[in-house]
């Protein structure tokens, strides 16, 4: 709870400004980085932002998504006027009476559906109307469905990080591969590529269950745990990991701890336009630990070839990696 003090009032005002700023059509990635810095600057910043977002939601219950960065559009100017004091109170009373007569449960709940996608090497941030933030990695595609009763995401392929505003009356679920991930008040990363699903929790907890009710038992994950699941398999494995590693791609870094070269190349192919292919039976099983900064494709591949016993050659419209070289 934010204290009723001069500092508390200042924090509330700043939070309200951030709500408006992130809703603006001109909001870009620099704004998101500044917002992250503001959240980390004071311990009560997140609570103040949640409070400000709650106030905005109480004024506008429409399930309209807020996208950052969106296509730039100019909003039409809105007329500025004030309701005459003589009838403002009566209009408010009439509105309340109408809301009582028309029970919300009798009104069909509209469903808002929006699809978001990124190309290779593209990242995108989305702020939903409930305050939930989704960061999409390269080569990702998902569809968000929002109503008064439910919040659901269908994730076809790719990687996305979710920072969910928890609402016990309105569950938030992500359907990816053949699993359904339900938020229990959390921040988590979902990666679905080539028939393998990874779910990593950085804050709170999630429940991962088969989408159809068959094919294995539900698993609960807490902070620092990662679930790995192969599509079609009955079970999954859960291990302890460095949760921040799974979110490093948002800052343009890929962190690996004893991963196969095939897994590394699969990731790089989502970030760069020229496909990378491994040639040879043994090269895919090479293990790699390290940090790759995602800048230019040529530079990133060169760094990788310096750290592993591989050499790169240019193919026809692709980069081919073969065994050889000194590595480290």
C-alpha positions in Angstrom: 0.0 0.0 0.0 1.3 3.5 -0.9 1.6 5.8 2.1 -0.5 9.0 2.3 2.4 11.4 2.3 4.0 13.9 0.0 6.3 11.2 -1.4 3.3 8.8 -1.8 1.4 11.5 -3.7 4.4 12.2 -5.9 4.8 8.5 -6.7 1.1 8.2 -7.5 1.3 11.1 -9.9 4.3 9.6 -11.6 2.5 6.2 -11.9 -0.5 8.0 -13.5 1.9 9.7 -16.0 3.4 6.3 -16.9 -0.1 4.8 -17.5 -0.8 7.6 -20.0 2.7 7.4 -21.6 2.5 3.7 -22.2 -1.0 4.1 -23.7 0.2 6.7 -26.1 0.5 5.7 -29.9 3.9 7.4 -29.8 5.3 5.0 -27.1 8.4 3.3 -28.3 11.1 0.9 -27.0 13.0 3.8 -25.3 9.9 4.5 -23.3 9.7 0.9 -22.2 13.4 0.9 -21.1 12.7 4.2 -19.1 9.7 2.6 -17.5 11.7 -0.4 -16.4 14.2 1.9 -14.8 11.5 3.8 -13.0 10.0 0.5 -11.7 13.4 -0.4 -10.2 14.2 3.0 -8.8 11.8 2.8 -5.8 10.4 -0.3 -4.0 6.8 1.0 -4.1 6.9 1.9 -7.9 5.2 -1.3 -9.0 2.5 -1.0 -6.4 1.8 2.6 -7.4 1.7 1.6 -11.1 -0.7 -1.3 -10.4 -2.9 1.1 -8.4 -2.9 3.7 -11.2 -3.7 1.0 -13.8 -6.6 -0.2 -11.6 -8.0 3.3 -11.5 -7.8 3.5 -15.2 -9.5 0.1 -15.7 -12.3 1.2 -13.4 -13.0 4.1 -15.7 -12.7 2.2 -18.9 -13.7 -1.5 -18.8 -13.5 -2.1 -22.5 -11.1 -4.9 -23.4 -9.0 -2.8 -25.8 -5.4 -3.8 -26.1 -2.6 -1.2 -25.9 0.3 -1.9 -28.1 3.8 -0.6 -27.9 5.3 0.3 -30.3 2.2 0.6 -32.6 1.8 2.2 -36.0 1.8 5.9 -35.4 -1.7 7.4 -35.7 -3.1 10.7 -34.7 -6.0 10.6 -32.4 -8.9 12.8 -33.3 -9.3 15.8 -31.1 -11.8 15.4 -28.3 -14.2 18.3 -27.4 -13.4 19.8 -24.0 -16.4 20.7 -21.9 -17.7 20.4 -18.4 -21.1 19.1 -17.4 -23.2 21.9 -15.8 -23.3 21.4 -12.0 -27.1 21.6 -12.0 -27.6 18.4 -13.9 -24.3 16.5 -13.4 -25.4 14.9 -10.2 -28.8 13.8 -11.7 -27.1 12.3 -14.8 -24.7 10.3 -12.5 -27.7 9.1 -10.4 -29.5 8.0 -13.6 -26.4 6.2 -14.8 -26.2 4.3 -11.5 -29.9 3.4 -11.6 -29.5 2.1 -15.2 -26.5 0.0 -14.2 -28.6 -1.6 -11.4 -31.5 -2.3 -13.6 -29.4 -3.8 -16.4 -27.5 -6.6 -14.5 -24.0 -7.1 -15.9 -24.6 -10.9 -15.9 -27.4 -10.5 -18.4 -25.2 -8.6 -20.9 -23.2 -10.8 -23.3 -19.5 -10.4 -22.6 -17.8 -9.2 -25.8 -14.5 -11.0 -26.7 -11.7 -8.9 -28.0 -9.2 -10.9 -30.2 -5.9 -9.5 -31.4 -3.0 -11.3 -33.1 0.6 -10.1 -32.7 3.6 -11.3 -34.7 7.2 -10.5 -35.1 9.6 -11.2 -37.9 13.2 -12.5 -37.6 15.3 -10.2 -35.4 12.3 -8.2 -34.4 11.1 -7.6 -30.8 7.8 -6.1 -29.7 6.2 -5.1 -26.4 2.5 -5.2 -25.8 0.6 -3.8 -22.9 -2.9 -5.3 -22.5 -5.9 -3.5 -21.2 -5.6 -5.3 -17.8 -2.0 -4.1 -17.3 -0.4 -7.3 -18.3 2.8 -6.9 -20.4 3.9 -9.3 -23.1 7.3 -9.1 -24.8 7.6 -11.0 -28.0 10.9 -12.3 -29.3 11.9 -12.8 -33.0 9.8 -15.0 -35.2 6.9 -15.2 -32.7 3.2 -15.2 -33.2 0.4 -15.2 -30.6 -3.3 -14.3 -30.4 -4.9 -12.7 -27.3 -8.5 -13.1 -26.4 -9.9 -10.9 -23.7 -13.4 -10.7 -22.1 -14.8 -10.0 -18.6 -14.6 -13.7 -17.7 -11.3 -14.8 -19.2 -7.9 -13.9 -20.6 -6.4 -16.4 -23.0 -3.3 -16.4 -25.3 -2.8 -18.9 -28.1 0.9 -19.1 -28.9 1.6 -20.7 -32.2 5.4 -20.5 -32.3 8.3 -18.4 -30.8 9.1 -16.9 -27.5 7.4 -14.5 -25.2 7.8 -13.1 -21.7 4.7 -12.5 -19.7 4.4 -10.1 -16.7 0.8 -10.8 -15.6 -1.5 -8.7 -13.4 -3.2 -11.4 -11.4 -7.0 -11.6 -11.1 -8.4 -14.6 -9.3 -11.8 -14.0 -10.9 -10.3 -13.8 -14.4 -7.6 -16.4 -15.0 -4.8 -15.7 -17.4 -3.9 -18.8 -19.5 -1.3 -19.3 -22.3 -1.9 -22.2 -24.7 1.4 -23.3 -26.3 2.3 -26.6 -28.0 0.1 -29.2 -26.2 0.2 -27.5 -22.8 -1.8 -24.8 -21.0 0.0 -22.5 -18.6 -2.1 -20.7 -16.0 -0.8 -17.6 -14.2 -0.9 -17.6 -10.4 0.4 -14.0 -10.1 3.7 -14.1 -11.9 6.4 -13.3 -14.5 7.3 -16.1 -16.8 8.9 -16.9 -20.2 7.4 -19.3 -22.7 9.6 -20.7 -25.6 8.0 -23.0 -28.1 10.2 -24.1 -31.0 10.7 -27.3 -33.0 8.4 -29.4 -30.9 10.0 -28.4 -27.6 8.3 -26.2 -24.9 10.2 -24.4 -22.2 8.5 -22.5 -19.4 10.7 -20.5 -16.9 9.3 -18.6 -13.9 11.1 -15.5 -12.6 8.3 -14.2 -10.2 5.3 -15.9 -8.6 4.2 -19.3 -9.9 2.4 -21.0 -12.8 0.5 -24.2 -13.3 1.3 -26.2 -16.5 -1.2 -28.8 -17.6 -2.1 -30.7 -20.7 -4.3 -28.6 -23.0 -6.8 -31.5 -23.6 -6.8 -32.9 -20.0 -4.8 -35.9 -21.3 -1.2 -36.7 -21.7 0.3 -36.2 -18.2 -0.3 -34.5 -14.9 -0.4 -30.8 -14.1 2.9 -29.3 -12.7 3.3 -26.3 -10.6 6.4 -24.1 -11.1 7.8 -21.5 -8.7 10.6 -18.9 -9.0 13.8 -20.2 -10.6 12.2 -23.4 -12.0 12.0 -24.4 -15.7 9.7 -27.0 -17.3 10.9 -28.7 -20.4 8.4 -30.7 -22.5 8.5 -32.4 -25.8 5.2 -32.2 -27.7 3.4 -35.5 -27.6 5.2 -36.8 -24.6 3.3 -37.8 -21.5 5.7 -36.3 -19.0 7.8 -33.2 -18.5 11.1 -32.4 -16.6 11.5 -29.6 -14.1 14.9 -28.2 -13.1 16.4 -25.3 -11.2 17.8 -22.6 -13.5 19.0 -19.0 -13.4 15.7 -17.4 -14.3 17.2 -14.2 -15.6 18.9 -16.1 -18.4 15.6 -16.9 -20.0 14.7 -13.1 -20.1 18.1 -11.8 -21.3 16.9 -11.8 -25.0 14.8 -8.7 -24.1 18.1 -6.8 -23.8 19.6 -8.4 -26.9 21.6 -11.1 -25.2 21.4 -14.9 -25.4 22.8 -16.8 -22.4 23.7 -20.5 -22.6 24.8 -23.0 -20.0 25.9 -26.3 -21.5 23.5 -26.1 -24.4 23.8 -28.0 -27.7 25.1 -26.1 -30.8 21.8 -27.1 -32.5 19.8 -25.3 -29.8 22.0 -22.2 -30.2 21.6 -22.2 -34.0 17.9 -22.6 -33.7 17.8 -19.5 -31.7 20.0 -17.5 -34.0 17.8 -18.4 -37.0 15.0 -16.5 -35.3 17.1 -13.3 -35.0 18.8 -13.1 -38.4 17.6 -13.1 -42.1 20.3 -15.5 -43.5 19.7 -19.1 -42.4 22.4 -20.9 -40.5 22.9 -24.6 -41.2 25.0 -27.2 -39.4 26.8 -29.7 -41.6 28.1 -33.0 -40.2 26.7 -35.7 -37.9 28.6 -34.7 -34.8 28.6 -30.9 -34.9 25.0 -30.5 -33.7 25.9 -32.2 -30.4 28.8 -29.8 -29.5 28.1 -28.1 -26.1 28.2 -24.4 -25.6 28.3 -22.1 -22.5 28.5 -18.4 -22.9 26.8 -15.1 -23.8 26.1 -14.0 -27.3 25.2 -10.4 -28.0 22.8 -10.1 -30.8 24.0 -7.3 -33.1 25.0 -8.2 -36.7 24.7 -11.7 -38.0 28.3 -11.9 -39.3 29.7 -10.7 -36.0 27.6 -13.0 -33.9 28.5 -16.1 -36.0 32.2 -15.1 -35.9 32.1 -14.9 -32.1 30.5 -18.3 -31.9 33.2 -19.8 -34.2 35.9 -18.4 -32.0 34.4 -20.1 -29.0 33.9 -23.6 -30.5 35.9 -25.8 -32.9 33.9 -24.9 -35.9 34.4 -22.9 -39.1 31.9 -21.0 -41.2 31.5 -20.9 -44.9 29.1 -19.0 -47.2 26.6 -21.2 -49.0 24.0 -20.2 -51.5 21.8 -17.9 -49.4 22.9 -19.5 -46.1 25.7 -19.8 -43.6 27.1 -23.3 -43.2 29.0 -24.3 -40.0 31.3 -27.3 -40.1 33.6 -29.0 -37.6 37.1 -27.5 -37.6 39.0 -24.6 -36.2 40.6 -24.2 -32.8 37.7 -22.9 -30.7 38.8 -21.8 -27.2 
